[in-house]
Amino acid sequence: MNNDHHVYFAVFGFDCDHLAVTLAAGIEPDDIWRKGESFTEVLPEAVRRENRWILSSQLDQHASHRDHFEKLLLKLERLGPALDTLRAEYRCGIGVSRYFFMDDPGFYLPEDIIARYQALGFDISFDQLGLDNR
């Protein structure tokens, strides 16, 4: 089965320097977005509309969704009390992009992984959108 995944935790829409978020987290981000930066050289007028500080699974996009979620979960669990600080001071969340290349896509995440995210204070819900190429 062909997979294409992106799983990440992000701090969104803050106005301070990214370093302030890094200091609160106690670790370096995997990526940052700066408001006003271009998304791509192909379309330079398309710019980022907010700052973002990102921790990602850093796995290949073709790894299983379980592996992506587990790798990110390990990073979040290591944050300890810093995760509570980030969530108290900033708008935070987990983002998932998964592209399905089949007629009847399915998504399964084991109960133990969901329970570990819930233990960190994250509510888990899924919305699936289907794109029709016709």
N, CA, C and O atoms as a Tinker XYZ file with bonds, in Angstrom:
   536  protein
     1  N      0.840000   -1.183000    0.000000    73     2
     2  CA     0.000000    0.000000    0.000000    64     1     3
     3  C      0.884000    1.244000    0.000000    63     2     4     5
     4  O      1.859000    1.314000    0.747000    81     3
     5  N      0.556000    2.194000   -0.808000    73     3     6
     6  CA     1.295000    3.449000   -0.908000    64     5     7
     7  C      0.846000    4.388000    0.216000    63     6     8     9
     8  O     -0.351000    4.630000    0.372000    81     7
     9  N      1.776000    4.912000    0.988000    73     7    10
    10  CA     1.465000    5.827000    2.089000    64     9    11
    11  C      2.212000    7.134000    1.907000    63    10    12    13
    12  O      3.286000    7.176000    1.306000    81    11
    13  N      1.639000    8.175000    2.423000    73    11    14
    14  CA     2.306000    9.470000    2.462000    64    13    15
    15  C      1.805000   10.156000    3.726000    63    14    16    17
    16  O      0.646000   10.565000    3.796000    81    15
    17  N      2.683000   10.285000    4.733000    73    15    18
    18  CA     2.293000   10.776000    6.050000    64    17    19
    19  C      3.126000   11.973000    6.484000    63    18    20    21
    20  O      4.264000   12.163000    6.055000    81    19
    21  N      2.525000   12.759000    7.335000    73    19    22
    22  CA     3.221000   13.803000    8.077000    64    21    23
    23  C      2.520000   13.879000    9.434000    63    22    24    25
    24  O      1.310000   14.098000    9.484000    81    23
    25  N      3.250000   13.706000   10.525000    73    23    26
    26  CA     2.688000   13.785000   11.870000    64    25    27
    27  C      3.584000   14.719000   12.671000    63    26    28    29
    28  O      4.802000   14.543000   12.703000    81    27
    29  N      2.978000   15.718000   13.321000    73    27    30
    30  CA     3.786000   16.700000   14.033000    64    29    31
    31  C      3.009000   17.334000   15.182000    63    30    32    33
    32  O      1.778000   17.320000   15.198000    81    31
    33  N      3.744000   17.885000   16.136000    73    31    34
    34  CA     3.210000   18.727000   17.205000    64    33    35
    35  C      3.679000   20.134000   16.886000    63    34    36    37
    36  O      4.841000   20.338000   16.534000    81    35
    37  N      2.787000   21.104000   17.006000    73    35    38
    38  CA     3.186000   22.476000   16.679000    64    37    39
    39  C      2.648000   23.470000   17.688000    63    38    40    41
    40  O      1.567000   23.300000   18.251000    81    39
    41  N      3.431000   24.507000   17.897000    73    39    42
    42  CA     3.002000   25.708000   18.612000    64    41    43
    43  C      2.706000   26.717000   17.515000    63    42    44    45
    44  O      3.553000   26.971000   16.658000    81    43
    45  N      1.504000   27.297000   17.535000    73    43    46
    46  CA     1.022000   28.132000   16.436000    64    45    47
    47  C      0.841000   29.594000   16.834000    63    46    48    49
    48  O      0.586000   29.902000   17.999000    81    47
    49  N      0.973000   30.477000   15.871000    73    47    50
    50  CA     0.470000   31.835000   15.954000    64    49    51
    51  C      1.027000   32.737000   17.036000    63    50    52    53
    52  O      0.349000   33.683000   17.438000    81    51
    53  N      2.202000   32.494000   17.515000    73    51    54
    54  CA     2.795000   33.336000   18.557000    64    53    55
    55  C      3.531000   34.508000   17.908000    63    54    56    57
    56  O      3.935000   34.432000   16.748000    81    55
    57  N      3.698000   35.591000   18.669000    73    55    58
    58  CA     4.369000   36.779000   18.142000    64    57    59
    59  C      5.798000   36.942000   18.652000    63    58    60    61
    60  O      6.542000   37.784000   18.149000    81    59
    61  N      6.188000   36.147000   19.642000    73    59    62
    62  CA     7.540000   36.261000   20.194000    64    61    63
    63  C      8.549000   35.570000   19.270000    63    62    64    65
    64  O      8.172000   34.929000   18.289000    81    63
    65  N      9.813000   35.709000   19.596000    73    63    66
    66  CA    10.868000   35.022000   18.856000    64    65    67
    67  C     10.749000   33.513000   19.082000    63    66    68    69
    68  O     10.344000   33.075000   20.159000    81    67
    69  N     11.098000   32.729000   18.078000    73    67    70
    70  CA    11.057000   31.268000   18.193000    64    69    71
    71  C     11.911000   30.762000   19.354000    63    70    72    73
    72  O     11.614000   29.719000   19.937000    81    71
    73  N     12.962000   31.493000   19.686000    73    71    74
    74  CA    13.836000   31.092000   20.779000    64    73    75
    75  C     13.083000   31.020000   22.104000    63    74    76    77
    76  O     13.392000   30.167000   22.936000    81    75
    77  N     12.103000   31.893000   22.317000    73    75    78
    78  CA    11.316000   31.859000   23.553000    64    77    79
    79  C     10.556000   30.539000   23.679000    63    78    80    81
    80  O     10.459000   29.978000   24.771000    81    79
    81  N     10.024000   30.051000   22.580000    73    79    82
    82  CA     9.317000   28.767000   22.588000    64    81    83
    83  C     10.318000   27.636000   22.826000    63    82    84    85
    84  O     10.035000   26.702000   23.577000    81    83
    85  N     11.473000   27.719000   22.192000    73    83    86
    86  CA    12.513000   26.705000   22.372000    64    85    87
    87  C     12.953000   26.641000   23.833000    63    86    88    89
    88  O     13.128000   25.552000   24.381000    81    87
    89  N     13.130000   27.790000   24.461000    73    87    90
    90  CA    13.524000   27.818000   25.874000    64    89    91
    91  C     12.440000   27.219000   26.759000    63    90    92    93
    92  O     12.749000   26.497000   27.707000    81    91
    93  N     11.174000   27.508000   26.465000    73    91    94
    94  CA    10.070000   26.939000   27.245000    64    93    95
    95  C      9.998000   25.426000   27.069000    63    94    96    97
    96  O      9.691000   24.703000   28.017000    81    95
    97  N     10.282000   24.943000   25.853000    73    95    98
    98  CA    10.228000   23.506000   25.567000    64    97    99
    99  C     11.442000   22.764000   26.120000    63    98   100   101
   100  O     11.347000   21.599000   26.506000    81    99
   101  N     12.568000   23.443000   26.154000    73    99   102
   102  CA    13.795000   22.803000   26.616000    64   101   103
   103  C     14.482000   21.958000   25.558000    63   102   104   105
   104  O     15.456000   21.267000   25.857000    81   103
   105  N     13.989000   22.001000   24.321000    73   103   106
   106  CA    14.619000   21.280000   23.207000    64   105   107
   107  C     14.489000   22.114000   21.941000    63   106   108   109
   108  O     13.639000   23.000000   21.844000    81   107
   109  N     15.347000   21.813000   20.976000    73   107   110
   110  CA    15.294000   22.493000   19.680000    64   109   111
   111  C     14.130000   21.942000   18.853000    63   110   112   113
   112  O     13.828000   20.752000   18.934000    81   111
   113  N     13.480000   22.785000   18.068000    73   111   114
   114  CA    12.421000   22.295000   17.184000    64   113   115
   115  C     13.016000   21.555000   15.986000    63   114   116   117
   116  O     14.193000   21.714000   15.663000    81   115
   117  N     12.187000   20.752000   15.340000    73   115   118
   118  CA    12.600000   20.102000   14.100000    64   117   119
   119  C     12.448000   21.046000   12.917000    63   118   120   121
   120  O     13.113000   20.889000   11.893000    81   119
   121  N     11.568000   22.024000   13.069000    73   119   122
   122  CA    11.333000   22.998000   12.000000    64   121   123
   123  C     10.676000   24.225000   12.612000    63   122   124   125
   124  O     10.049000   24.144000   13.668000    81   123
   125  N     10.823000   25.356000   11.944000    73   123   126
   126  CA    10.100000   26.568000   12.334000    64   125   127
   127  C      9.557000   27.244000   11.084000    63   126   128   129
   128  O     10.126000   27.133000    9.998000    81   127
   129  N      8.461000   27.934000   11.259000    73   127   130
   130  CA     7.912000   28.791000   10.207000    64   129   131
   131  C      7.965000   30.217000   10.718000    63   130   132   133
   132  O      7.718000   30.480000   11.895000    81   131
   133  N      8.284000   31.119000    9.832000    73   131   134
   134  CA     8.267000   32.540000   10.170000    64   133   135
   135  C      7.179000   33.230000    9.354000    63   134   136   137
   136  O      7.110000   33.088000    8.133000    81   135
   137  N      6.344000   33.966000   10.044000    73   135   138
   138  CA     5.275000   34.710000    9.381000    64   137   139
   139  C      5.878000   35.589000    8.288000    63   138   140   141
   140  O      6.858000   36.298000    8.519000    81   139
   141  N      5.285000   35.537000    7.099000    73   139   142
   142  CA     5.750000   36.339000    5.978000    64   141   143
   143  C      6.726000   35.636000    5.054000    63   142   144   145
   144  O      6.953000   36.099000    3.936000    81   143
   145  N      7.320000   34.508000    5.503000    73   143   146
   146  CA     8.223000   33.741000    4.640000    64   145   147
   147  C      7.430000   33.050000    3.537000    63   146   148   149
   148  O      6.268000   32.686000    3.720000    81   147
   149  N      8.067000   32.880000    2.411000    73   147   150
   150  CA     7.443000   32.189000    1.288000    64   149   151
   151  C      7.421000   30.681000    1.540000    63   150   152   153
   152  O      8.367000   30.125000    2.099000    81   151
   153  N      6.333000   30.025000    1.125000    73   151   154
   154  CA     6.237000   28.569000    1.203000    64   153   155
   155  C      7.199000   27.898000    0.230000    63   154   156   157
   156  O      7.812000   26.877000    0.544000    81   155
   157  N      7.320000   28.493000   -0.960000    73   155   158
   158  CA     8.078000   27.846000   -2.022000    64   157   159
   159  C      8.604000   28.875000   -3.013000    63   158   160   161
   160  O      7.989000   29.920000   -3.226000    81   159
   161  N      9.730000   28.572000   -3.606000    73   159   162
   162  CA    10.292000   29.455000   -4.633000    64   161   163
   163  C      9.437000   29.459000   -5.892000    63   162   164   165
   164  O      9.462000   30.420000   -6.661000    81   163
   165  N      8.682000   28.386000   -6.104000    73   163   166
   166  CA     7.833000   28.278000   -7.291000    64   165   167
   167  C      6.735000   29.342000   -7.278000    63   166   168   169
   168  O      6.365000   29.875000   -8.324000    81   167
   169  N      6.218000   29.646000   -6.082000    73   167   170
   170  CA     5.153000   30.632000   -5.938000    64   169   171
   171  C      5.510000   31.555000   -4.769000    63   170   172   173
   172  O      4.920000   31.446000   -3.694000    81   171
   173  N      6.470000   32.462000   -4.971000    73   171   174
   174  CA     6.993000   33.271000   -3.865000    64   173   175
   175  C      5.957000   34.162000   -3.185000    63   174   176   177
   176  O      6.148000   34.560000   -2.036000    81   175
   177  N      4.874000   34.478000   -3.869000    73   175   178
   178  CA     3.854000   35.329000   -3.244000    64   177   179
   179  C      2.988000   34.572000   -2.230000    63   178   180   181
   180  O      2.245000   35.198000   -1.473000    81   179
   181  N      3.072000   33.249000   -2.203000    73   179   182
   182  CA     2.359000   32.446000   -1.200000    64   181   183
   183  C      3.212000   32.422000    0.069000    63   182   184   185
   184  O      4.249000   31.761000    0.119000    81   183
   185  N      2.763000   33.151000    1.088000    73   183   186
   186  CA     3.571000   33.302000    2.301000    64   185   187
   187  C      2.870000   32.700000    3.521000    63   186   188   189
   188  O      1.647000   32.562000    3.559000    81   187
   189  N      3.668000   32.357000    4.490000    73   187   190
   190  CA     3.158000   31.823000    5.758000    64   189   191
   191  C      2.437000   32.942000    6.503000    63   190   192   193
   192  O      2.912000   34.076000    6.561000    81   191
   193  N      1.290000   32.604000    7.066000    73   191   194
   194  CA     0.450000   33.612000    7.712000    64   193   195
   195  C      0.645000   33.685000    9.218000    63   194   196   197
   196  O      0.069000   34.548000    9.880000    81   195
   197  N      1.466000   32.770000    9.770000    73   195   198
   198  CA     1.721000   32.790000   11.206000    64   197   199
   199  C      3.055000   32.116000   11.500000    63   198   200   201
   200  O      3.592000   31.377000   10.675000    81   199
   201  N      3.573000   32.382000   12.677000    73   199   202
   202  CA     4.765000   31.690000   13.157000    64   201   203
   203  C      4.364000   30.293000   13.615000    63   202   204   205
   204  O      3.239000   30.068000   14.062000    81   203
   205  N      5.292000   29.373000   13.496000    73   203   206
   206  CA     5.029000   28.005000   13.942000    64   205   207
   207  C      6.341000   27.382000   14.412000    63   206   208   209
   208  O      7.382000   27.556000   13.778000    81   207
   209  N      6.284000   26.658000   15.523000    73   207   210
   210  CA     7.402000   25.913000   16.106000    64   209   211
   211  C      6.987000   24.452000   16.066000    63   210   212   213
   212  O      5.926000   24.105000   16.585000    81   211
   213  N      7.805000   23.575000   15.455000    73   211   214
   214  CA     7.342000   22.227000   15.115000    64   213   215
   215  C      8.277000   21.124000   15.619000    63   214   216   217
   216  O      9.494000   21.192000   15.450000    81   215
   217  N      7.672000   20.104000   16.243000    73   215   218
   218  CA     8.332000   18.825000   16.511000    64   217   219
   219  C      7.652000   17.807000   15.615000    63   218   220   221
   220  O      6.424000   17.725000   15.593000    81   219
   221  N      8.429000   17.033000   14.877000    73   219   222
   222  CA     7.827000   16.041000   13.989000    64   221   223
   223  C      8.368000   14.654000   14.301000    63   222   224   225
   224  O      9.320000   14.494000   15.064000    81   223
   225  N      7.739000   13.663000   13.696000    73   223   226
   226  CA     8.224000   12.292000   13.878000    64   225   227
   227  C      9.592000   12.121000   13.223000    63   226   228   229
   228  O     10.375000   11.266000   13.636000    81   227
   229  N      9.879000   12.919000   12.217000    73   227   230
   230  CA    11.128000   12.865000   11.446000    64   229   231
   231  C     11.353000   11.523000   10.755000    63   230   232   233
   232  O     12.480000   11.184000   10.394000    81   231
   233  N     10.283000   10.769000   10.575000    73   231   234
   234  CA    10.389000    9.518000    9.832000    64   233   235
   235  C     10.119000    9.781000    8.366000    63   234   236   237
   236  O      9.520000   10.794000    8.006000    81   235
   237  N     10.561000    8.873000    7.530000    73   235   238
   238  CA    10.267000    8.942000    6.113000    64   237   239
   239  C      8.754000    8.968000    5.920000    63   238   240   241
   240  O      8.022000    8.310000    6.659000    81   239
   241  N      8.291000    9.712000    4.944000    73   239   242
   242  CA     6.851000    9.861000    4.731000    64   241   243
   243  C      6.166000    8.542000    4.384000    63   242   244   245
   244  O      4.937000    8.470000    4.408000    81   243
   245  N      6.921000    7.512000    4.067000    73   243   246
   246  CA     6.336000    6.221000    3.723000    64   245   247
   247  C      6.317000    5.247000    4.900000    63   246   248   249
   248  O      5.879000    4.108000    4.742000    81   247
   249  N      6.788000    5.675000    6.087000    73   247   250
   250  CA     6.702000    4.830000    7.280000    64   249   251
   251  C      5.230000    4.685000    7.671000    63   250   252   253
   252  O      4.394000    5.487000    7.254000    81   251
   253  N      4.918000    3.681000    8.458000    73   251   254
   254  CA     3.520000    3.454000    8.851000    64   253   255
   255  C      3.023000    4.580000    9.753000    63   254   256   257
   256  O      3.809000    5.249000   10.424000    81   255
   257  N      1.700000    4.776000    9.757000    73   255   258
   258  CA     1.172000    5.834000   10.617000    64   257   259
   259  C      1.412000    5.501000   12.083000    63   258   260   261
   260  O      1.639000    6.409000   12.883000    81   259
   261  N      1.368000    4.230000   12.456000    73   259   262
   262  CA     1.662000    3.863000   13.838000    64   261   263
   263  C      3.082000    4.304000   14.211000    63   262   264   265
   264  O      3.289000    4.873000   15.282000    81   263
   265  N      4.055000    4.047000   13.340000    73   263   266
   266  CA     5.437000    4.449000   13.617000    64   265   267
   267  C      5.559000    5.958000   13.769000    63   266   268   269
   268  O      6.264000    6.434000   14.658000    81   267
   269  N      4.880000    6.718000   12.910000    73   267   270
   270  CA     4.905000    8.178000   13.023000    64   269   271
   271  C      4.348000    8.633000   14.370000    63   270   272   273
   272  O      4.962000    9.447000   15.059000    81   271
   273  N      3.180000    8.103000   14.743000    73   271   274
   274  CA     2.553000    8.503000   16.002000    64   273   275
   275  C      3.405000    8.105000   17.198000    63   274   276   277
   276  O      3.542000    8.883000   18.142000    81   275
   277  N      3.981000    6.905000   17.174000    73   275   278
   278  CA     4.820000    6.460000   18.291000    64   277   279
   279  C      6.073000    7.310000   18.434000    63   278   280   281
   280  O      6.440000    7.680000   19.549000    81   279
   281  N      6.731000    7.623000   17.336000    73   279   282
   282  CA     7.956000    8.431000   17.392000    64   281   283
   283  C      7.655000    9.823000   17.943000    63   282   284   285
   284  O      8.406000   10.332000   18.775000    81   283
   285  N      6.563000   10.445000   17.487000    73   283   286
   286  CA     6.191000   11.755000   18.020000    64   285   287
   287  C      5.811000   11.647000   19.491000    63   286   288   289
   288  O      6.169000   12.512000   20.290000    81   287
   289  N      5.095000   10.603000   19.848000    73   287   290
   290  CA     4.693000   10.396000   21.234000    64   289   291
   291  C      5.900000   10.325000   22.158000    63   290   292   293
   292  O      5.882000   10.912000   23.240000    81   291
   293  N      6.944000    9.618000   21.752000    73   291   294
   294  CA     8.164000    9.540000   22.563000    64   293   295
   295  C      8.768000   10.923000   22.781000    63   294   296   297
   296  O      9.219000   11.234000   23.883000    81   295
   297  N      8.780000   11.749000   21.748000    73   295   298
   298  CA     9.306000   13.113000   21.886000    64   297   299
   299  C      8.461000   13.926000   22.863000    63   298   300   301
   300  O      8.997000   14.649000   23.703000    81   299
   301  N      7.144000   13.807000   22.752000    73   299   302
   302  CA     6.259000   14.572000   23.623000    64   301   303
   303  C      6.366000   14.105000   25.068000    63   302   304   305
   304  O      6.357000   14.930000   25.982000    81   303
   305  N      6.466000   12.805000   25.289000    73   303   306
   306  CA     6.604000   12.284000   26.652000    64   305   307
   307  C      7.898000   12.771000   27.292000    63   306   308   309
   308  O      7.934000   13.010000   28.499000    81   307
   309  N      8.952000   12.919000   26.512000    73   307   310
   310  CA    10.241000   13.399000   27.045000    64   309   311
   311  C     10.200000   14.872000   27.445000    63   310   312   313
   312  O     11.036000   15.324000   28.228000    81   311
   313  N      9.242000   15.618000   26.918000    73   311   314
   314  CA     9.127000   17.031000   27.294000    64   313   315
   315  C      8.745000   17.198000   28.758000    63   314   316   317
   316  O      9.084000   18.207000   29.375000    81   315
   317  N      8.043000   16.221000   29.318000    73   315   318
   318  CA     7.642000   16.293000   30.721000    64   317   319
   319  C      6.835000   17.548000   31.002000    63   318   320   321
   320  O      5.941000   17.895000   30.230000    81   319
   321  N      7.146000   18.247000   32.118000    73   319   322
   322  CA     6.393000   19.444000   32.504000    64   321   323
   323  C      6.464000   20.579000   31.475000    63   322   324   325
   324  O      5.600000   21.455000   31.464000    81   323
   325  N      7.474000   20.568000   30.621000    73   323   326
   326  CA     7.581000   21.615000   29.595000    64   325   327
   327  C      6.385000   21.571000   28.646000    63   326   328   329
   328  O      5.979000   22.607000   28.120000    81   327
   329  N      5.814000   20.381000   28.419000    73   327   330
   330  CA     4.636000   20.273000   27.561000    64   329   331
   331  C      3.467000   21.036000   28.170000    63   330   332   333
   332  O      2.739000   21.730000   27.461000    81   331
   333  N      3.284000   20.911000   29.485000    73   331   334
   334  CA     2.222000   21.662000   30.166000    64   333   335
   335  C      2.462000   23.162000   30.059000    63   334   336   337
   336  O      1.520000   23.930000   29.862000    81   335
   337  N      3.714000   23.581000   30.187000    73   335   338
   338  CA     4.058000   25.005000   30.058000    64   337   339
   339  C      3.720000   25.512000   28.663000    63   338   340   341
   340  O      3.111000   26.571000   28.517000    81   339
   341  N      4.109000   24.763000   27.644000    73   339   342
   342  CA     3.800000   25.166000   26.265000    64   341   343
   343  C      2.297000   25.289000   26.056000    63   342   344   345
   344  O      1.823000   26.258000   25.463000    81   343
   345  N      1.552000   24.305000   26.544000    73   343   346
   346  CA     0.102000   24.303000   26.334000    64   345   347
   347  C     -0.584000   25.410000   27.121000    63   346   348   349
   348  O     -1.642000   25.892000   26.717000    81   347
   349  N      0.008000   25.819000   28.247000    73   347   350
   350  CA    -0.577000   26.902000   29.043000    64   349   351
   351  C     -0.291000   28.273000   28.433000    63   350   352   353
   352  O     -1.111000   29.184000   28.543000    81   351
   353  N      0.867000   28.421000   27.794000    73   351   354
   354  CA     1.286000   29.728000   27.296000    64   353   355
   355  C      1.014000   29.960000   25.816000    63   354   356   357
   356  O      0.982000   31.107000   25.370000    81   355
   357  N      0.819000   28.891000   25.049000    73   355   358
   358  CA     0.685000   29.016000   23.597000    64   357   359
   359  C     -0.468000   28.154000   23.078000    63   358   360   361
   360  O     -0.980000   27.280000   23.778000    81   359
   361  N     -0.853000   28.421000   21.853000    73   359   362
   362  CA    -1.822000   27.576000   21.148000    64   361   363
   363  C     -1.028000   26.427000   20.531000    63   362   364   365
   364  O     -0.122000   26.655000   19.730000    81   363
   365  N     -1.368000   25.200000   20.903000    73   363   366
   366  CA    -0.621000   24.014000   20.479000    64   365   367
   367  C     -1.570000   22.951000   19.945000    63   366   368   369
   368  O     -2.765000   22.960000   20.241000    81   367
   369  N     -1.026000   22.046000   19.161000    73   367   370
   370  CA    -1.824000   20.926000   18.694000    64   369   371
   371  C     -1.003000   19.945000   17.897000    63   370   372   373
   372  O      0.162000   20.181000   17.578000    81   371
   373  N     -1.644000   18.835000   17.584000    73   371   374
   374  CA    -1.016000   17.796000   16.777000    64   373   375
   375  C     -1.640000   17.833000   15.400000    63   374   376   377
   376  O     -2.862000   17.874000   15.257000    81   375
   377  N     -0.795000   17.819000   14.398000    73   375   378
   378  CA    -1.268000   17.820000   13.021000    64   377   379
   379  C     -0.915000   16.512000   12.337000    63   378   380   381
   380  O      0.161000   15.952000   12.544000    81   379
   381  N     -1.835000   16.043000   11.526000    73   379   382
   382  CA    -1.631000   14.804000   10.781000    64   381   383
   383  C     -2.099000   15.022000    9.354000    63   382   384   385
   384  O     -3.213000   15.490000    9.120000    81   383
   385  N     -1.255000   14.687000    8.421000    73   383   386
   386  CA    -1.656000   14.646000    7.015000    64   385   387
   387  C     -1.357000   13.245000    6.525000    63   386   388   389
   388  O     -0.232000   12.758000    6.636000    81   387
   389  N     -2.362000   12.616000    5.992000    73   387   390
   390  CA    -2.154000   11.290000    5.406000    64   389   391
   391  C     -2.905000   11.249000    4.092000    63   390   392   393
   392  O     -4.096000   11.553000    4.026000    81   391
   393  N     -2.204000   10.877000    3.072000    73   391   394
   394  CA    -2.792000   10.799000    1.742000    64   393   395
   395  C     -3.016000    9.331000    1.400000    63   394   396   397
   396  O     -2.092000    8.520000    1.461000    81   395
   397  N     -4.246000    9.004000    1.042000    73   395   398
   398  CA    -4.607000    7.632000    0.696000    64   397   399
   399  C     -4.656000    7.487000   -0.815000    63   398   400   401
   400  O     -5.144000    8.367000   -1.522000    81   399
   401  N     -4.153000    6.383000   -1.289000    73   399   402
   402  CA    -4.156000    6.109000   -2.721000    64   401   403
   403  C     -4.919000    4.806000   -2.974000    63   402   404   405
   404  O     -4.383000    3.833000   -3.504000    81   403
   405  N     -6.195000    4.831000   -2.572000    73   403   406
   406  CA    -7.062000    3.666000   -2.738000    64   405   407
   407  C     -8.510000    4.135000   -2.702000    63   406   408   409
   408  O     -8.788000    5.272000   -2.321000    81   407
   409  N     -9.426000    3.267000   -3.093000    73   407   410
   410  CA   -10.837000    3.636000   -3.140000    64   409   411
   411  C    -11.508000    3.660000   -1.775000    63   410   412   413
   412  O    -12.419000    4.458000   -1.560000    81   411
   413  N    -11.084000    2.809000   -0.847000    73   411   414
   414  CA   -11.741000    2.697000    0.454000    64   413   415
   415  C    -10.695000    2.813000    1.559000    63   414   416   417
   416  O    -10.278000    1.800000    2.119000    81   415
   417  N    -10.268000    4.028000    1.878000    73   415   418
   418  CA    -9.190000    4.193000    2.856000    64   417   419
   419  C     -9.647000    3.838000    4.266000    63   418   420   421
   420  O    -10.814000    4.007000    4.620000    81   419
   421  N     -8.723000    3.353000    5.047000    73   419   422
   422  CA    -8.982000    3.062000    6.446000    64   421   423
   423  C     -7.860000    3.628000    7.295000    63   422   424   425
   424  O     -6.746000    3.844000    6.816000    81   423
   425  N     -8.167000    3.866000    8.557000    73   423   426
   426  CA    -7.172000    4.425000    9.462000    64   425   427
   427  C     -7.348000    3.748000   10.807000    63   426   428   429
   428  O     -8.438000    3.784000   11.377000    81   427
   429  N     -6.307000    3.139000   11.320000    73   427   430
   430  CA    -6.368000    2.447000   12.599000    64   429   431
   431  C     -5.198000    2.912000   13.447000    63   430   432   433
   432  O     -4.057000    2.946000   12.988000    81   431
   433  N     -5.493000    3.268000   14.689000    73   431   434
   434  CA    -4.460000    3.626000   15.644000    64   433   435
   435  C     -4.714000    2.806000   16.905000    63   434   436   437
   436  O     -5.803000    2.897000   17.473000    81   435
   437  N     -3.750000    2.010000   17.362000    73   435   438
   438  CA    -3.960000    1.130000   18.505000    64   437   439
   439  C     -4.374000    1.890000   19.769000    63   438   440   441
   440  O     -3.966000    3.029000   19.997000    81   439
   441  N     -5.186000    1.229000   20.570000    73   439   442
   442  CA    -5.721000    1.822000   21.790000    64   441   443
   443  C     -4.622000    2.280000   22.745000    63   442   444   445
   444  O     -4.777000    3.304000   23.412000    81   443
   445  N     -3.512000    1.539000   22.823000    73   443   446
   446  CA    -2.438000    1.921000   23.742000    64   445   447
   447  C     -1.799000    3.254000   23.345000    63   446   448   449
   448  O     -1.418000    4.038000   24.214000    81   447
   449  N     -1.680000    3.514000   22.057000    73   447   450
   450  CA    -1.116000    4.793000   21.604000    64   449   451
   451  C     -2.099000    5.926000   21.887000    63   450   452   453
   452  O     -1.696000    6.994000   22.347000    81   451
   453  N     -3.376000    5.702000   21.615000    73   451   454
   454  CA    -4.396000    6.719000   21.913000    64   453   455
   455  C     -4.392000    7.033000   23.402000    63   454   456   457
   456  O     -4.466000    8.200000   23.784000    81   455
   457  N     -4.306000    6.006000   24.252000    73   455   458
   458  CA    -4.296000    6.210000   25.704000    64   457   459
   459  C     -3.090000    7.037000   26.143000    63   458   460   461
   460  O     -3.211000    7.869000   27.042000    81   459
   461  N     -1.941000    6.823000   25.530000    73   459   462
   462  CA    -0.743000    7.592000   25.901000    64   461   463
   463  C     -0.880000    9.057000   25.501000    63   462   464   465
   464  O     -0.445000    9.939000   26.241000    81   463
   465  N     -1.484000    9.332000   24.333000    73   463   466
   466  CA    -1.745000   10.727000   23.956000    64   465   467
   467  C     -2.745000   11.357000   24.919000    63   466   468   469
   468  O     -2.577000   12.508000   25.320000    81   467
   469  N     -3.778000   10.615000   25.291000    73   467   470
   470  CA    -4.767000   11.135000   26.231000    64   469   471
   471  C     -4.137000   11.410000   27.591000    63   470   472   473
   472  O     -4.516000   12.371000   28.260000    81   471
   473  N     -3.183000   10.586000   28.010000    73   471   474
   474  CA    -2.482000   10.809000   29.280000    64   473   475
   475  C     -1.695000   12.118000   29.262000    63   474   476   477
   476  O     -1.451000   12.715000   30.311000    81   475
   477  N     -1.299000   12.561000   28.073000    73   475   478
   478  CA    -0.604000   13.846000   27.933000    64   477   479
   479  C     -1.586000   15.012000   27.804000    63   478   480   481
   480  O     -1.173000   16.167000   27.696000    81   479
   481  N     -2.886000   14.707000   27.814000    73   479   482
   482  CA    -3.900000   15.760000   27.758000    64   481   483
   483  C     -4.426000   16.072000   26.375000    63   482   484   485
   484  O     -5.094000   17.089000   26.188000    81   483
   485  N     -4.141000   15.220000   25.393000    73   483   486
   486  CA    -4.626000   15.456000   24.035000    64   485   487
   487  C     -5.905000   14.674000   23.792000    63   486   488   489
   488  O     -5.961000   13.471000   24.046000    81   487
   489  N     -6.927000   15.355000   23.302000    73   487   490
   490  CA    -8.132000   14.677000   22.844000    64   489   491
   491  C     -7.858000   14.143000   21.450000    63   490   492   493
   492  O     -7.202000   14.804000   20.645000    81   491
   493  N     -8.348000   12.970000   21.170000    73   491   494
   494  CA    -8.108000   12.343000   19.873000    64   493   495
   495  C     -9.416000   12.266000   19.099000    63   494   496   497
   496  O    -10.400000   11.696000   19.572000    81   495
   497  N     -9.413000   12.839000   17.923000    73   495   498
   498  CA   -10.546000   12.697000   17.006000    64   497   499
   499  C     -9.991000   12.743000   15.592000    63   498   500   501
   500  O     -8.928000   13.315000   15.350000    81   499
   501  N    -10.708000   12.145000   14.672000    73   499   502
   502  CA   -10.240000   12.075000   13.296000    64   501   503
   503  C    -11.331000   12.538000   12.348000    63   502   504   505
   504  O    -12.499000   12.185000   12.511000    81   503
   505  N    -10.955000   13.311000   11.380000    73   503   506
   506  CA   -11.814000   13.681000   10.261000    64   505   507
   507  C    -11.101000   13.221000    9.004000    63   506   508   509
   508  O     -9.915000   13.494000    8.824000    81   507
   509  N    -11.813000   12.529000    8.139000    73   507   510
   510  CA   -11.232000   12.107000    6.869000    64   509   511
   511  C    -11.956000   12.808000    5.742000    63   510   512   513
   512  O    -13.186000   12.819000    5.690000    81   511
   513  N    -11.201000   13.384000    4.855000    73   511   514
   514  CA   -11.760000   14.053000    3.692000    64   513   515
   515  C    -11.330000   13.305000    2.448000    63   514   516   517
   516  O    -10.160000   12.956000    2.298000    81   515
   517  N    -12.264000   13.063000    1.570000    73   515   518
   518  CA   -11.946000   12.379000    0.326000    64   517   519
   519  C    -11.885000   13.359000   -0.826000    63   518   520   521
   520  O    -12.790000   14.176000   -1.000000    81   519
   521  N    -10.838000   13.284000   -1.603000    73   519   522
   522  CA   -10.695000   14.124000   -2.787000    64   521   523
   523  C    -10.997000   13.286000   -4.012000    63   522   524   525
   524  O    -10.436000   12.205000   -4.189000    81   523
   525  N    -11.870000   13.778000   -4.843000    73   523   526
   526  CA   -12.266000   13.054000   -6.039000    64   525   527
   527  C    -11.536000   13.635000   -7.237000    63   526   528   529
   528  O    -11.614000   14.838000   -7.486000    81   527
   529  N    -10.833000   12.802000   -7.976000    73   527   530
   530  CA   -10.077000   13.263000   -9.144000    64   529   531
   531  C    -10.913000   13.312000  -10.412000    63   530   532   533
   532  O    -10.402000   13.665000  -11.475000    81   531
   533  N    -12.178000   12.966000  -10.317000    73   531   534
   534  CA   -13.023000   12.947000  -11.514000    64   533   535
   535  C    -13.434000   14.320000  -11.934000    63   534   536
   536  O    -14.148000   14.474000  -12.925000    81   535
